[in-house]
Amino acid sequence: MMTPLFPVLFVLITVAVPLPAEAQAQPAAQPPAPAAPPEAVPDPQGPPTPPPNYTYAPGGRRDPFASLVNRGIDARVGTAGRRPDGVPGLAVNEIIVRGILQTPGGYVAMVQAPDGRTYTVRPGDQLLDGRVRTITAEALIIMQEVNDPLSLEKQREVRKPLRGGAEG
């Protein structure tokens, strides 16, 4: 019976080769300490400036510098998060038309706020995100400002009917 010679020779060669004296005397090698992060060197020229005749033409694209993080948050609400009192603090999508009255000066509408209070609005009154355009015997028509940087329309007409029906 013959034993293969290759495994035996491999074992003999690995055992017979002596290690250098430094490798035998040193304990297990420590991992190197992480290098300190390089410090940011200020750019001596500063940020690049566009040429004096440069203008940005969006062409249907969004402004690349407009933040998308706060999209949908109304900038007209104060920094404390408090709205103005009365009709100027009401948003278009929050009001409900409760009545329309005919006066010698034209129509006025009675609208209900989310807190249950009722207000009288006339054509030209400013709301939080729009302006009352006209009041007819059947509906209140408001021009709402669109607060969306991706929208091509900046205003839309919202019709708030007196009785049922869809708005839009």
C-alpha positions as CSV (number, residue, x, y, z in Angstrom):
1,M,0.0,0.0,0.0
2,M,1.4,3.3,-1.1
3,T,0.7,6.6,0.6
4,P,0.5,9.7,-1.5
5,L,3.7,11.7,-1.1
6,F,2.3,15.2,-1.7
7,P,0.5,15.8,1.6
8,V,3.4,14.4,3.6
9,L,5.9,16.7,1.8
10,F,3.7,19.7,2.3
11,V,3.5,19.1,6.0
12,L,7.2,18.6,6.3
13,I,8.0,21.8,4.3
14,T,5.7,24.0,6.4
15,V,7.1,22.7,9.7
16,A,10.7,22.8,8.6
17,V,10.7,26.4,7.5
18,P,11.7,28.5,10.5
19,L,10.0,31.9,11.2
20,P,12.1,35.0,11.5
21,A,13.0,36.0,15.0
22,E,10.9,39.2,14.9
23,A,7.7,37.3,14.0
24,Q,8.3,34.8,16.8
25,A,8.9,37.5,19.5
26,Q,6.1,39.8,18.6
27,P,2.5,39.2,19.9
28,A,-0.4,39.3,17.4
29,A,-0.3,42.4,15.3
30,Q,-2.6,45.3,16.3
31,P,-4.8,46.8,13.6
32,P,-3.5,50.2,12.5
33,A,-5.2,53.2,14.1
34,P,-7.7,54.9,11.8
35,A,-6.2,57.9,10.1
36,A,-7.6,61.3,11.0
37,P,-10.1,62.7,8.4
38,P,-8.5,65.3,6.2
39,E,-9.4,68.8,7.1
40,A,-11.5,70.7,4.6
41,V,-9.4,73.3,2.8
42,P,-11.4,76.4,1.9
43,D,-11.5,77.2,-1.8
44,P,-9.5,80.3,-2.3
45,Q,-11.6,81.4,-5.3
46,G,-15.0,80.9,-3.5
47,P,-18.1,79.4,-5.2
48,P,-18.3,79.8,-9.0
49,T,-20.3,82.8,-10.2
50,P,-22.4,82.7,-13.3
51,P,-21.6,85.1,-16.2
52,P,-23.4,88.5,-15.9
53,N,-25.7,87.8,-18.8
54,Y,-27.0,84.4,-17.5
55,T,-30.7,83.8,-17.0
56,Y,-32.5,80.6,-16.0
57,A,-35.2,79.6,-18.5
58,P,-37.2,76.8,-16.9
59,G,-38.9,75.6,-20.1
60,G,-41.4,73.5,-18.1
61,R,-38.8,72.1,-15.7
62,R,-38.7,72.7,-12.0
63,D,-36.2,75.1,-10.5
64,P,-33.3,73.0,-9.4
65,F,-32.7,75.3,-6.4
66,A,-36.2,75.2,-5.1
67,S,-36.4,72.9,-2.0
68,L,-38.6,69.9,-2.3
69,V,-38.4,69.2,1.4
70,N,-41.0,71.9,2.4
71,R,-43.2,71.4,-0.6
72,G,-46.8,71.9,0.3
73,I,-46.1,73.9,3.4
74,D,-47.8,77.3,3.1
75,A,-45.2,80.1,3.4
76,R,-48.0,82.6,4.1
77,V,-48.6,81.1,7.6
78,G,-46.3,83.0,10.0
79,T,-43.1,81.6,11.4
80,A,-44.9,80.8,14.6
81,G,-47.4,78.6,12.6
82,R,-50.3,80.9,13.4
83,R,-52.7,82.0,10.8
84,P,-54.3,85.5,10.6
85,D,-57.7,85.8,12.3
86,G,-60.9,85.9,10.4
87,V,-61.4,85.5,6.6
88,P,-57.7,86.0,5.7
89,G,-56.8,83.0,7.7
90,L,-59.2,80.6,5.9
91,A,-57.9,78.2,3.2
92,V,-60.1,77.6,0.1
93,N,-60.4,73.9,0.7
94,E,-61.6,74.4,4.3
95,I,-64.6,76.6,3.8
96,I,-68.2,75.5,3.2
97,V,-70.8,77.8,1.6
98,R,-73.8,78.0,4.0
99,G,-75.7,80.8,2.3
100,I,-75.8,83.4,-0.4
101,L,-77.5,86.7,0.2
102,Q,-78.5,89.4,-2.4
103,T,-77.8,92.9,-1.2
104,P,-78.2,96.3,-3.0
105,G,-74.4,96.1,-3.7
106,G,-74.5,92.6,-5.1
107,Y,-74.2,89.1,-3.7
108,V,-72.4,88.2,-0.4
109,A,-71.7,84.6,0.8
110,M,-71.8,83.2,4.2
111,V,-69.1,80.6,4.7
112,Q,-68.4,78.3,7.6
113,A,-64.8,77.7,8.9
114,P,-63.6,74.4,10.2
115,D,-64.0,75.7,13.8
116,G,-67.7,76.2,13.2
117,R,-67.6,80.0,12.9
118,T,-69.5,81.7,10.1
119,Y,-68.1,84.6,8.1
120,T,-69.4,86.9,5.4
121,V,-67.3,87.3,2.3
122,R,-67.6,89.6,-0.7
123,P,-66.1,89.7,-4.1
124,G,-62.4,90.7,-3.8
125,D,-61.9,89.4,-0.3
126,Q,-58.5,87.8,0.3
127,L,-58.3,84.3,1.7
128,L,-55.2,82.5,2.9
129,D,-54.5,80.9,-0.5
130,G,-56.8,82.7,-2.8
131,R,-59.2,85.6,-3.6
132,V,-63.0,85.6,-3.9
133,R,-63.6,86.3,-7.6
134,T,-67.4,86.4,-7.9
135,I,-70.5,85.4,-6.1
136,T,-73.5,84.2,-8.1
137,A,-76.9,83.1,-6.8
138,E,-75.7,79.4,-7.0
139,A,-72.0,79.4,-6.1
140,L,-69.0,81.2,-4.7
141,I,-66.1,81.3,-7.3
142,I,-62.5,81.6,-5.9
143,M,-59.2,82.0,-7.7
144,Q,-56.9,79.8,-5.7
145,E,-53.1,80.3,-5.8
146,V,-51.4,77.0,-6.5
147,N,-48.4,76.5,-4.2
148,D,-46.6,73.7,-6.1
149,P,-43.2,74.4,-7.8
150,L,-43.8,71.5,-10.2
151,S,-47.1,72.9,-11.5
152,L,-47.3,75.0,-14.6
153,E,-50.5,76.7,-13.4
154,K,-50.1,79.3,-10.7
155,Q,-53.9,79.8,-10.2
156,R,-57.0,77.7,-10.6
157,E,-60.6,78.5,-10.4
158,V,-62.5,76.8,-7.6
159,R,-66.3,76.7,-7.6
160,K,-68.0,76.3,-4.2
161,P,-71.7,75.6,-4.8
162,L,-74.4,76.5,-2.4
163,R,-76.2,73.2,-2.6
164,G,-74.3,69.9,-3.1
165,G,-72.5,69.3,-6.4
166,A,-68.8,68.9,-7.0
167,E,-66.2,71.6,-6.7
168,G,-63.4,72.1,-9.1
